[in-house]
């Protein structure tokens, strides 16, 4: 049966051919993701704040 062969091959590949990252590699990757997420959120916050201030100035001029 093809499905049994598929699962056997998949298991074999996961156990014998895949190189799993070390705990240190995982921690470094997590730190990079957290740092990038924080920086991106700060940039988005600054853009939102600047746009809000710009729109408040425009509304003050119009009304």
C-alpha positions as CSV (number, residue, x, y, z in Angstrom):
1,X,0.0,0.0,0.0
2,X,1.3,3.4,-0.9
3,X,0.1,5.1,2.3
4,X,2.1,2.7,4.5
5,X,5.2,3.2,2.4
6,X,4.7,7.0,2.5
7,X,4.6,7.0,6.4
8,X,7.6,4.6,6.6
9,X,9.6,6.9,4.3
10,X,8.5,10.0,6.2
11,X,9.5,8.5,9.5
12,X,12.8,7.4,8.1
13,X,13.5,10.8,6.7
14,X,12.6,12.6,10.0
15,X,14.7,10.2,12.1
16,X,17.8,9.7,9.9
17,X,18.1,12.6,7.4
18,X,16.8,15.7,9.1
19,X,19.3,17.8,11.0
20,X,17.6,19.1,14.1
21,X,18.8,22.4,15.7
22,X,20.5,22.4,19.0
23,X,19.0,24.0,22.1
24,X,21.5,26.9,21.8
25,X,20.5,27.4,18.1
26,X,16.8,27.5,19.1
27,X,17.4,30.0,21.9
28,X,19.4,32.2,19.5
29,X,16.6,32.0,16.9
30,X,14.0,32.9,19.5
31,X,16.0,35.9,20.6
32,X,16.3,37.1,17.0
33,X,12.6,36.7,16.5
34,X,11.7,38.5,19.7
35,X,14.1,41.4,19.0
36,X,12.8,41.8,15.5
37,X,9.2,41.7,16.7
38,X,9.9,44.4,19.3
39,X,11.7,46.6,16.8
40,X,8.9,46.3,14.2
41,X,6.3,47.0,16.9
42,X,8.1,50.1,17.9
43,X,8.4,51.3,14.3
44,X,4.6,50.7,13.8
45,X,3.8,52.5,17.0
46,X,5.9,55.5,15.9
47,X,4.3,55.6,12.5
48,X,0.8,55.4,14.1
49,X,1.6,58.2,16.5
50,X,3.0,60.4,13.8
51,X,0.0,59.8,11.5
52,X,-2.4,60.5,14.4
53,X,-0.6,63.8,15.1
54,X,-0.6,64.7,11.4
55,X,-4.3,64.0,11.1
56,X,-5.0,66.0,14.3
57,X,-3.2,69.0,12.7
58,X,-5.1,68.6,9.5
59,X,-8.4,68.5,11.4
60,X,-7.5,71.6,13.4
61,X,-6.9,73.4,10.1
62,X,-10.2,72.3,8.6
63,X,-12.5,72.9,11.5
